[in-house]
């Protein structure tokens, strides 16, 4: 269930400040407060969507297009498009989603290594 008092909902309402990167009618992009790479920007929809599956099922075509375009815009404007970057969306408990509002991490600025640690033999 979506919690309207989650940190990203509060940022969208202006109750908590953020270091904004870009914004449009449907999305907001801002710097992560605990960056895991030299560039670490969060891209969120402005609508109340819990996760990727919730967003893909309920968001309008315009909202879905805006989220996709914002990720590309952030990557280009941060200079990541040429060297590469990672887009990550954690979903649910097993996916280690910390905030119950869909958010995409755009990470780059250095080689990021493998996606997951490989199990040891």
N, C-alpha and C positions, 0 to 999 in steps of 0.2 A: 504494500500500500504506500502511496506517495505521501511523504511528510512535508507539508507546506512550510514548515519551519526549519528545513535543512539549510545548511550554510549557503548553498548556491541559490536557493529561493530567496534567502535573505539578501544576498548580493544583488540579485535581480530587482528586488524592491528598494535597493539603496540603503538598507539598514547596516550593511557591512561594506566597507570600501574594498576596491580591487584596483590593481594596476592594469587598466584596460589596454588591450592591443588593438582591437577592432570591434565594431558593432554594426548590426543592420537590424531590419525589422524583426527578424526571427531568431537571431543568434547573438551571443556575446563571447568574445575571446579575451582572456586575461592571463597574466603570468601566474604560475603556480607559486604558492607561498613556501613550498618545500621542494625546490627544483631538483630533479634527478639527472639533469643534463644541462649543458650550457644554455640551451634553449628548451624551455618547458612551458608550453602554453596550453591552457585548458580552453576548449571550445564547447559551449553548452547551448542547447536550444532554450528559448525564452518560455516555451510552454512547459507545463507540469508533466514531464515524462520521467518515469522511474528508471528505465533501462533501454538498451538497444532494441530488444524485442518489443517493448511497449511503444517506443517511438516508431519503429517500422510498421507496427500494426495500426497506430492511431494518428500519426502526424499527417498533415496535408502534404501534397506534392510540393507546394511552395516551401514549407518548413524543411522537408527532406533535402530539397535542392539547395536551400540556403546553408544548411549545415555542411553539406559536401563542399560547396563553394568557399565557405569560410575556412575550412581546413586547408584547402589549396591556397587561399589568399595568405593565411598565416605563414605557411611554408615558404611561399615566394617572397613575402615581405621580410622574413627573417633570414633570407639567403640560404635556405635549406634545400631548395628544389634541385640545385645542381649537385650537391654532395650527398644528399639523401637524408631521410628522416624516418621516424616511426610514428604511426598513429595507433593508439591503444585505447580500448574501451573495456574496462573491467565491469562485469555484470554479475550481480548476485553474490552470495556468500562464498561459493567456491571460486568465483572469479576475483575475489578480494575487492569488491566494490565498497568503498568507504563512505561515500556520500550517496544517498538515495535520490539522485537526480542524474539523468544521463549526462555524461561528460566524456569528451574525447581528449586524450593527452596527445599533444604534438611535441615530439622530442627530437632533438638533433644538436648539431654543433660539434660533434665528435663521433668517432666510431662507437656504436652502441653495443656491439657484441651480440651473442646469440639471444634469441627471444626468451628461452627458458634454460635453466641449468639442466644439463643432461644427467640422468641418474648414474651413479657410480656403480661399476660392476662389483 
